[in-house]
Amino acid sequence: MKHKLILGTAQIGLNYGINNFQGKIILEDALSILKYAYDERISYLDTAEAYGDAHLIIGEYHKQNPDSKFRIITKVPKSNTQSLFLKVEEYIEQLAVEFIDVLMFHSFETFVNNFDKNKNEILDLKQKGLIKQSGVSIYTNDQFEQVIDTDWIDVIQLPFNLFDNKLKRGELIKRAKEKNKIIHTRSAFLQGIFFMDRNHTNNVVRELQSYLYTIDNICNKEKISMSTLALTYCLNQAEIDNVLIGIDNLKQLQQNIEDSEAILPSNIINIIDMINIENDELLNPSLW
């Protein structure tokens, strides 16, 4: 199911991720990763103004590979005060593309602030062909419910993983699909928490320890890796259109692509669907 993968670019532009000890990817390696992803038929990149110089690095790749351009999802920053038209013109130049495939609001707050102005500007950008679709990145189910009923929003990006799972998100995802929304999920690996030492002193790991052992047991019983379990759980959700992954190096991307072709037995999916972590703050990296 690698066709459902979206390659995130936060690590290309920033030192990003609680479990990332390698730091920002150097330019030469970033360009190699982008080339490999395109050759493997990953068509979407997820980026943002807030991701350091990711826009410029993607733009450099496009200038070097004008016949191998990605479809671009990028995000308006949380504190944006500039017109969306000027932002999009700037992004198009930086990214070396003709238009933006999906322009997203990087936070729910950015989306609701100046709602009418945002709506009018988005509709104008679509009419001019500068963007194809608009979207919102959300965290909570309360935010999700409000976005579902907004007719000028096409794409909803939300966390979804082994813990932030179908039990927590399933009904709202179903409702969103009934409204013809496109669903992109992120945080498949919970910012790397799934791979951390179970006895780590990190507060989130300690609070989630018993649940982490639960998924460890599934991996051991089914003889699959944690990365395979985490990624394929998301990809196997029929109502999720695309799954965003972040990588620190080419080897991780290669592993993710290999993992994406695995199929999880339905009984394992059903077990994970019912994992219930009541404290939602443990699943929200913005609160860590």
Kinemage of the C-alpha trace (Angstrom):
@kinemage 1
@onewidth
@group {chain A} dominant
@subgroup {mainchain}
@vectorlist {calphas} color= white
{ca met a 1} P 0.000 0.000 0.000
{ca lys a 2} L 2.917 2.351 -0.549
{ca his a 3} L 0.685 4.353 -2.900
{ca lys a 4} L -1.044 5.692 0.251
{ca leu a 5} L 2.183 7.044 1.766
{ca ile a 6} L 2.916 10.762 2.080
{ca leu a 7} L 6.513 11.694 2.833
{ca gly a 8} L 6.818 14.291 5.573
{ca thr a 9} L 9.635 16.813 5.337
{ca ala a 10} L 9.969 18.187 8.876
{ca gln a 11} L 13.224 16.257 9.344
{ca ile a 12} L 14.540 17.691 6.077
{ca gly a 13} L 14.157 21.258 7.331
{ca leu a 14} L 14.523 20.901 11.109
{ca asn a 15} L 15.856 18.845 14.008
{ca tyr a 16} L 12.512 17.130 14.605
{ca gly a 17} L 11.131 14.243 16.656
{ca ile a 18} L 11.488 13.078 20.242
{ca asn a 19} L 13.375 9.971 19.104
{ca asn a 20} L 15.491 11.651 16.409
{ca phe a 21} L 19.128 11.676 17.536
{ca gln a 22} L 20.636 12.275 14.088
{ca gly a 23} L 19.473 15.857 13.691
{ca lys a 24} L 18.474 17.615 10.502
{ca ile a 25} L 19.137 15.696 7.284
{ca ile a 26} L 21.966 17.241 5.260
{ca leu a 27} L 21.128 18.680 1.830
{ca glu a 28} L 22.823 15.973 -0.267
{ca asp a 29} L 21.046 13.218 1.649
{ca ala a 30} L 17.727 15.071 1.522
{ca leu a 31} L 17.908 15.321 -2.262
{ca ser a 32} L 18.739 11.605 -2.501
{ca ile a 33} L 15.788 10.736 -0.267
{ca leu a 34} L 13.419 12.806 -2.389
{ca lys a 35} L 14.674 11.168 -5.587
{ca tyr a 36} L 14.262 7.697 -4.104
{ca ala a 37} L 10.752 8.492 -2.857
{ca tyr a 38} L 9.674 9.754 -6.274
{ca asp a 39} L 11.142 6.718 -8.017
{ca glu a 40} L 9.197 4.517 -5.582
{ca arg a 41} L 5.985 6.268 -6.701
{ca ile a 42} L 5.401 8.291 -3.540
{ca ser a 43} L 3.646 11.243 -5.115
{ca tyr a 44} L 2.907 13.565 -2.153
{ca leu a 45} L 5.209 15.592 0.071
{ca asp a 46} L 3.911 17.149 3.279
{ca thr a 47} L 5.743 20.316 4.220
{ca ala a 48} L 5.212 23.678 5.920
{ca glu a 49} L 6.625 27.155 6.236
{ca ala a 50} L 7.387 26.235 9.857
{ca tyr a 51} L 9.712 23.401 8.759
{ca gly a 52} L 12.839 25.522 8.495
{ca asp a 53} L 14.219 25.501 4.964
{ca ala a 54} L 12.228 22.450 3.781
{ca his a 55} L 10.452 24.510 1.092
{ca leu a 56} L 13.776 25.616 -0.379
{ca ile a 57} L 15.230 22.104 -0.329
{ca ile a 58} L 12.167 20.724 -2.107
{ca gly a 59} L 12.460 23.593 -4.560
{ca glu a 60} L 16.090 22.703 -5.223
{ca tyr a 61} L 15.088 19.089 -5.870
{ca his a 62} L 12.407 20.249 -8.336
{ca lys a 63} L 14.876 22.503 -10.151
{ca gln a 64} L 17.270 19.582 -10.513
{ca asn a 65} L 14.449 17.181 -11.492
{ca pro a 66} L 11.901 19.251 -13.436
{ca asp a 67} L 10.224 16.142 -14.878
{ca ser a 68} L 9.865 14.426 -11.486
{ca lys a 69} L 7.883 16.896 -9.416
{ca phe a 70} L 5.911 15.949 -6.316
{ca arg a 71} L 2.374 16.940 -5.420
{ca ile a 72} L 2.717 19.411 -2.555
{ca ile a 73} L 0.822 19.693 0.710
{ca thr a 74} L 1.979 22.725 2.674
{ca lys a 75} L 0.716 24.634 5.678
{ca val a 76} L 0.070 28.230 6.637
{ca pro a 77} L 1.834 28.967 9.957
{ca lys a 78} L -0.084 29.221 13.218
{ca ser a 79} L 0.653 32.923 13.640
{ca asn a 80} L -0.100 33.956 10.054
{ca thr a 81} L -1.237 37.572 9.555
{ca gln a 82} L -0.335 37.863 5.869
{ca ser a 83} L -2.862 37.340 3.073
{ca leu a 84} L -3.115 33.761 1.872
{ca phe a 85} L -2.649 34.952 -1.714
{ca leu a 86} L 0.797 36.399 -0.915
{ca lys a 87} L 1.695 33.289 1.071
{ca val a 88} L 0.798 30.961 -1.780
{ca glu a 89} L 2.723 33.032 -4.327
{ca glu a 90} L 5.769 32.836 -2.046
{ca tyr a 91} L 5.371 29.083 -1.542
{ca ile a 92} L 5.002 28.393 -5.267
{ca glu a 93} L 8.259 30.220 -5.961
{ca gln a 94} L 10.146 28.518 -3.120
{ca leu a 95} L 8.891 25.036 -4.045
{ca ala a 96} L 9.397 25.520 -7.800
{ca val a 97} L 5.894 24.322 -8.665
{ca glu a 98} L 3.036 25.768 -10.696
{ca phe a 99} L 0.443 25.435 -7.927
{ca ile a 100} L -0.090 23.979 -4.455
{ca asp a 101} L -2.070 20.739 -4.362
{ca val a 102} L -3.274 21.151 -0.767
{ca leu a 103} L -2.968 24.341 1.282
{ca met a 104} L -3.566 23.550 4.922
{ca phe a 105} L -3.999 25.572 8.065
{ca his a 106} L -1.256 24.333 10.391
{ca ser a 107} L -3.527 24.633 13.406
{ca phe a 108} L -7.213 24.661 14.135
{ca glu a 109} L -6.814 28.105 15.700
{ca thr a 110} L -5.416 29.536 12.455
{ca phe a 111} L -8.376 28.033 10.626
{ca val a 112} L -11.046 29.550 12.891
{ca asn a 113} L -9.412 32.956 13.319
{ca asn a 114} L -10.751 35.311 10.634
{ca phe a 115} L -12.923 32.442 9.380
{ca asp a 116} L -14.819 34.440 6.739
{ca lys a 117} L -11.625 36.029 5.410
{ca asn a 118} L -9.937 32.618 5.228
{ca lys a 119} L -12.925 31.164 3.390
{ca asn a 120} L -13.026 33.928 0.801
{ca glu a 121} L -9.284 33.796 0.179
{ca ile a 122} L -9.309 30.002 -0.151
{ca leu a 123} L -12.162 30.083 -2.657
{ca asp a 124} L -10.361 32.795 -4.632
{ca leu a 125} L -7.119 30.794 -4.690
{ca lys a 126} L -8.985 27.748 -5.960
{ca gln a 127} L -10.732 29.792 -8.628
{ca lys a 128} L -7.377 31.164 -9.814
{ca gly a 129} L -5.880 27.651 -9.925
{ca leu a 130} L -3.155 28.492 -7.395
{ca ile a 131} L -4.330 25.755 -5.039
{ca lys a 132} L -6.339 22.623 -5.793
{ca gln a 133} L -7.635 21.774 -2.319
{ca ser a 134} L -7.688 23.230 1.191
{ca gly a 135} L -7.322 21.495 4.524
{ca val a 136} L -6.846 21.736 8.269
{ca ser a 137} L -4.451 19.956 10.614
{ca ile a 138} L -6.265 19.078 13.840
{ca tyr a 139} L -5.521 17.309 17.115
{ca thr a 140} L -8.744 16.771 19.043
{ca asn a 141} L -12.094 15.212 18.240
{ca asp a 142} L -13.820 18.480 19.161
{ca gln a 143} L -11.813 20.218 16.444
{ca phe a 144} L -12.498 17.338 14.075
{ca glu a 145} L -16.264 17.705 14.500
{ca gln a 146} L -16.187 21.397 13.639
{ca val a 147} L -14.078 20.888 10.516
{ca ile a 148} L -16.281 18.069 9.159
{ca asp a 149} L -19.149 20.466 8.483
{ca thr a 150} L -17.051 23.127 6.709
{ca asp a 151} L -17.877 22.773 3.021
{ca trp a 152} L -14.794 24.625 1.699
{ca ile a 153} L -12.382 22.306 3.517
{ca asp a 154} L -11.431 19.246 1.448
{ca val a 155} L -8.701 17.551 3.490
{ca ile a 156} L -8.499 16.826 7.221
{ca gln a 157} L -5.151 15.783 8.675
{ca leu a 158} L -5.235 14.158 12.108
{ca pro a 159} L -3.204 11.913 14.387
{ca phe a 160} L -3.901 8.190 14.071
{ca asn a 161} L -1.869 5.266 15.349
{ca leu a 162} L -1.894 2.127 17.502
{ca phe a 163} L -2.997 4.180 20.535
{ca asp a 164} L -4.780 7.120 18.905
{ca asn a 165} L -6.800 4.495 17.107
{ca lys a 166} L -10.132 3.499 15.601
{ca leu a 167} L -11.762 3.420 19.022
{ca lys a 168} L -10.943 7.122 19.416
{ca arg a 169} L -11.288 8.341 15.836
{ca gly a 170} L -13.342 5.776 13.897
{ca glu a 171} L -16.824 7.271 14.141
{ca leu a 172} L -15.635 10.763 13.200
{ca ile a 173} L -13.586 9.442 10.289
{ca lys a 174} L -16.684 7.627 9.044
{ca arg a 175} L -18.733 10.834 9.313
{ca ala a 176} L -16.048 12.785 7.494
{ca lys a 177} L -16.011 10.303 4.613
{ca glu a 178} L -19.793 10.604 4.359
{ca lys a 179} L -19.151 14.341 3.820
{ca asn a 180} L -16.618 13.475 1.071
{ca lys a 181} L -13.618 14.660 3.089
{ca ile a 182} L -10.151 13.336 2.281
{ca ile a 183} L -8.469 11.892 5.378
{ca his a 184} L -4.715 12.182 5.894
{ca thr a 185} L -3.283 10.759 9.101
{ca arg a 186} L 0.009 11.559 10.803
{ca ser a 187} L 1.929 10.414 13.902
{ca ala a 188} L 1.837 6.749 12.843
{ca phe a 189} L 4.800 6.084 15.150
{ca leu a 190} L 3.677 8.515 17.873
{ca gln a 191} L 6.784 10.687 17.355
{ca gly a 192} L 8.996 7.602 17.825
{ca ile a 193} L 7.544 6.635 21.224
{ca phe a 194} L 6.807 3.108 19.949
{ca phe a 195} L 10.541 2.505 19.429
{ca met a 196} L 11.858 3.904 22.700
{ca asp a 197} L 13.204 1.812 25.570
{ca arg a 198} L 10.271 0.729 27.711
{ca asn a 199} L 12.198 1.742 30.843
{ca his a 200} L 13.096 5.181 29.515
{ca thr a 201} L 12.741 8.025 32.020
{ca asn a 202} L 10.618 10.024 29.572
{ca asn a 203} L 7.301 10.782 31.320
{ca val a 204} L 5.163 9.825 28.328
{ca val a 205} L 6.933 6.470 27.955
{ca arg a 206} L 6.467 5.761 31.651
{ca glu a 207} L 2.759 6.578 31.536
{ca leu a 208} L 2.255 4.430 28.440
{ca gln a 209} L 4.509 1.575 29.532
{ca ser a 210} L 1.809 -1.071 30.045
{ca tyr a 211} L 0.235 -0.255 26.676
{ca leu a 212} L 3.636 -0.390 25.000
{ca tyr a 213} L 4.112 -3.877 26.418
{ca thr a 214} L 0.748 -4.833 24.924
{ca ile a 215} L 1.879 -3.972 21.419
{ca asp a 216} L 5.281 -5.572 22.084
{ca asn a 217} L 3.430 -8.804 22.823
{ca ile a 218} L 1.524 -8.541 19.550
{ca cys a 219} L 4.778 -8.073 17.631
{ca asn a 220} L 6.369 -11.054 19.368
{ca lys a 221} L 3.365 -13.303 18.824
{ca glu a 222} L 2.926 -12.355 15.173
{ca lys a 223} L 6.704 -12.229 14.525
{ca ile a 224} L 6.550 -8.773 12.976
{ca ser a 225} L 8.482 -5.592 13.679
{ca met a 226} L 7.053 -2.613 15.523
{ca ser a 227} L 7.417 -0.440 12.426
{ca thr a 228} L 5.434 -2.964 10.371
{ca leu a 229} L 2.684 -3.188 12.986
{ca ala a 230} L 2.402 0.584 13.457
{ca leu a 231} L 2.447 1.535 9.794
{ca thr a 232} L 0.272 -1.232 8.401
{ca tyr a 233} L -2.365 -0.667 11.085
{ca cys a 234} L -2.885 2.821 9.636
{ca leu a 235} L -2.602 1.779 6.002
{ca asn a 236} L -5.122 -1.036 6.455
{ca gln a 237} L -7.864 1.416 7.453
{ca ala a 238} L -10.065 1.602 4.360
{ca glu a 239} L -11.411 5.055 5.253
{ca ile a 240} L -7.944 6.618 5.582
{ca asp a 241} L -6.855 7.965 2.208
{ca asn a 242} L -3.187 8.680 2.924
{ca val a 243} L -0.713 8.116 5.746
{ca leu a 244} L 2.046 10.606 6.498
{ca ile a 245} L 5.453 9.281 7.518
{ca gly a 246} L 8.529 11.123 8.730
{ca ile a 247} L 11.997 9.679 8.253
{ca asp a 248} L 15.491 10.493 9.502
{ca asn a 249} L 17.419 8.803 6.680
{ca leu a 250} L 17.105 6.829 3.460
{ca lys a 251} L 17.273 3.485 5.233
{ca gln a 252} L 14.162 4.359 7.253
{ca leu a 253} L 12.289 5.304 4.093
{ca gln a 254} L 13.257 2.017 2.473
{ca gln a 255} L 12.061 0.143 5.561
{ca asn a 256} L 8.778 2.074 5.641
{ca ile a 257} L 8.133 1.236 1.986
{ca glu a 258} L 8.831 -2.441 2.679
{ca asp a 259} L 6.573 -2.366 5.749
{ca ser a 260} L 3.779 -0.746 3.763
{ca glu a 261} L 3.332 -3.889 1.676
{ca ala a 262} L 2.529 -6.086 4.702
{ca ile a 263} L -1.020 -7.187 5.511
{ca leu a 264} L -2.226 -7.399 9.112
{ca pro a 265} L -4.629 -10.209 10.056
{ca ser a 266} L -8.092 -8.861 10.909
{ca asn a 267} L -7.963 -10.316 14.426
{ca ile a 268} L -4.851 -8.230 15.190
{ca ile a 269} L -6.499 -5.095 13.811
{ca asn a 270} L -9.514 -5.776 16.024
{ca ile a 271} L -7.308 -6.086 19.122
{ca ile a 272} L -5.558 -2.789 18.409
{ca asp a 273} L -8.880 -1.097 17.648
{ca met a 274} L -9.907 -1.673 21.257
{ca ile a 275} L -6.787 -0.343 23.014
{ca asn a 276} L -8.161 2.449 25.175
{ca ile a 277} L -5.876 5.157 26.584
{ca glu a 278} L -8.162 7.504 28.468
{ca asn a 279} L -5.681 10.358 28.980
{ca asp a 280} L -5.660 11.989 25.534
{ca glu a 281} L -2.852 14.348 26.565
{ca leu a 282} L -0.463 11.379 26.432
{ca leu a 283} L -1.228 11.058 22.723
{ca asn a 284} L -0.796 14.715 21.803
{ca pro a 285} L 2.867 15.605 21.079
{ca ser a 286} L 2.039 19.325 21.183
{ca leu a 287} L 1.425 18.923 24.937
{ca trp a 288} L 4.591 16.990 25.761
